[in-house]
């Protein structure tokens, strides 16, 4: 009997050792794939972007075909399978127009649909990018989610994140994913964490509204396009993102969101005051997923394709219709009425240029940046650059994504969050600017 018990104990030790080894190896793979830039062919990118670039350059026709198939299946499903009522049925048929737009863009017939060349190029690049980066990220995201990295990070960072941002410590990995990839990949992880009962509703909303569009590639792009010193922009962004997100995590609408999980599971949020690594590993071993890694990767890929089928038609329609809406004089005048008193009070130069940018950035970051007048004062361009990086609410990105998730954010909450954020950015930036200029002693 003693021999049998000894063999059982030895077997448990070996299984536990194998699981800890998995935690180490798979976590390292996840960190390397998503967060470590590697130089290949002169490009400093993460492995996700190197793989995506390779696919886009060598299998572009195949990717275009995949997009057409996704949108076609989405239209067929929405028309013939989805529940029918008056409004939804009309919207389902409107989605067919997105297929016509995509076919026109892919086969060079933009004049058929009266599409602006800049918007056409933007649609093409966005659709191809999310059709590569998003599924590839979904495949590898299991290394971040399922093998203990979240538990280790939570063990060390929970107190800091909860105290400052009202977020669980594990969300640092999610924030890093937003920073290193794009909002769609980050929101995929946010949605999975919420669906699996690992973060609360208020935390999911906090991540979507306050961290989702912030990214390192965007900082580099904005500084280059607006002729802003990258150092100046980076310093301002780091400082402002901390202040803004500390404030906004305590304001409406996040303050009003329930601190509840979507599903109740055995997984519990924990605070470890000592032996943090050991306790984090024990927590991982207790709650570890029993799903085979390859099955998990395939499940994530399947889920990402299902999301793309809904996301791409909506993205195309928003970008197509948005180009008409943002050129409306009524919208421009309304925004100026809202922000003009604030800009006047703070003596912000180039008020009309800034007002137009505020409209455009709510529609799409790239179009807003492309339309900036580069002859405005450097201080105004720096403010525009900061807003471009930190606005974190955009109808052509995070809004159309969360519309198809269990994360409940309505149009009013989304709009209020955007206005709050812009006002706070302008106010804090103005204080810093006038302090720097010596107006405040």
BELDA-V254991 format. One record per backbone hydrogen bond with DSSP energy under -0.5 kcal/mol. NH is the residue of the N-H (numbers start at 1). CO is the residue of the C=O. Records with the same first field share a line. If there is no record, write none. Layout:
BEGIN
NH: CO  CO
END
This chain:
BEGIN
5: 1
6: 2
7: 3
8: 4
9: 5
10: 6
11: 7
12: 8
13: 9
14: 10
15: 11
16: 12
17: 13
18: 14
19: 15
20: 16
21: 17
22: 18
23: 19
24: 20
25: 21
26: 22
27: 23
28: 24
29: 25
30: 26
31: 27
32: 28
33: 29
34: 30
35: 31
36: 31  32
37: 35
38: 45
40: 38  43
43: 40
45: 38  43
47: 32
48: 33
50: 46
51: 47
52: 48
53: 49
54: 50
55: 51
56: 52
57: 53
58: 54
59: 55
63: 59
64: 60
65: 61
66: 62
67: 63
68: 64
69: 65
70: 66
71: 67
72: 68
73: 69
74: 70
75: 71
76: 72
77: 73
78: 74
79: 75
80: 76
81: 77
82: 77
85: 83
89: 85
90: 86
91: 87
92: 88
93: 89
94: 90
95: 91
96: 92  93
97: 94
98: 94  95
99: 95  96
100: 96
101: 97
102: 98
103: 99
104: 100
105: 101
106: 102
107: 103
108: 105
109: 104
112: 109
113: 110
114: 111
115: 110
120: 116
121: 117
122: 118
123: 119
124: 120
125: 121
126: 122
127: 123
128: 124
129: 125
130: 126
131: 127
132: 128  129
133: 129
134: 129  130
135: 130
136: 132
137: 133
138: 134
139: 135
140: 136
141: 137
142: 139
143: 140
144: 141
145: 141
146: 142
150: 144
152: 148
153: 149
154: 150
155: 151
156: 152
157: 153
158: 154
161: 157
162: 158
163: 159
164: 160
165: 161
166: 161  162
167: 161
171: 168
172: 169
173: 170
174: 170
175: 171
176: 172
177: 173
178: 174
179: 175
180: 176
181: 177
186: 182
187: 183
188: 184
189: 185
190: 186
191: 187
192: 188
193: 189
194: 190
195: 191
196: 192
197: 194
198: 193
199: 193
201: 260
202: 258
204: 200
205: 201
206: 202
207: 203
208: 204
209: 205
210: 206
211: 207
212: 207
216: 179
217: 179
219: 215
220: 216
221: 217
222: 218
223: 219
224: 220
225: 221
226: 222
227: 224
228: 223
233: 229
234: 230
235: 231
236: 232
237: 233
238: 234
239: 235
240: 236
241: 237
242: 238
243: 239
244: 240
245: 241
246: 242
247: 243
248: 244
249: 245
250: 247
251: 248
254: 251
255: 251
256: 253
257: 253  254
260: 258
262: 194
265: 263
273: 271
279: 275
280: 276
281: 277
282: 278
283: 279
284: 280
285: 281
286: 282
287: 283
288: 284
289: 146
296: 292
297: 293
298: 294
299: 295
300: 296
301: 297
302: 298
303: 299
304: 300
305: 301
306: 302
307: 303
308: 304
309: 305
310: 306  307
311: 307
312: 308
314: 310
315: 311
316: 312
317: 313
318: 314
319: 315
320: 316
321: 317
322: 318
323: 319
324: 321
325: 321
326: 322
328: 325
332: 328
333: 329
334: 330
335: 331
336: 332
337: 333
338: 334
339: 335
340: 336
341: 337
343: 339
344: 340
345: 341
346: 342
347: 344
348: 343
354: 350
355: 351
356: 352
357: 353
358: 354
359: 355
360: 356
361: 357
362: 358
363: 359  360
364: 360
368: 364
369: 365
370: 366
371: 367
372: 369
374: 372
376: 373
381: 377
382: 378
383: 379
384: 380
385: 381
386: 382
387: 383
388: 384
389: 385
390: 386
391: 387
395: 362
396: 363
397: 394
399: 394
400: 395
401: 397
402: 398
403: 399
404: 401
405: 402
408: 406
409: 407
414: 410
415: 411
416: 412
417: 413
418: 414
419: 415
420: 416
421: 417
422: 418
423: 419
424: 420
425: 421
426: 422
427: 423
428: 424
429: 425
430: 426
431: 427
432: 428
433: 429
434: 430
435: 431
436: 432
437: 433
438: 434  435
439: 434
440: 434
441: 439
END
